[in-house]
Amino acid sequence: LPPDLATASGSGLDPHITLRAALFQAGRVAAARDVSVTDVEAIIEQWAFSPGAFPGQDRLVNVLELNLALDGVQ
């Protein structure tokens, strides 16, 4: 389980999760939306970004933007 799925941000309002956390949930999201896991993973990868200039830093995904992108698939 990716750590950010088991913990909350300091404010509890962070709209981002790590790429690893998003991919971890791809199967469940695909089933709920009745689309292929491959399509969901591709959209997750498309919306992932690097937040800073530090090498090795986790890529993030904005959950709201991801959900809006997934809405366009159905």
Secondary structure, DSSP 8 states (H G I E B T S, - for coil): --HHHHS--SSS---EEEHHHHHHTHHHHHHHHTS-HHHHHHHHHHH-B--SS-TT---EEEHHHHHHHHHTT-
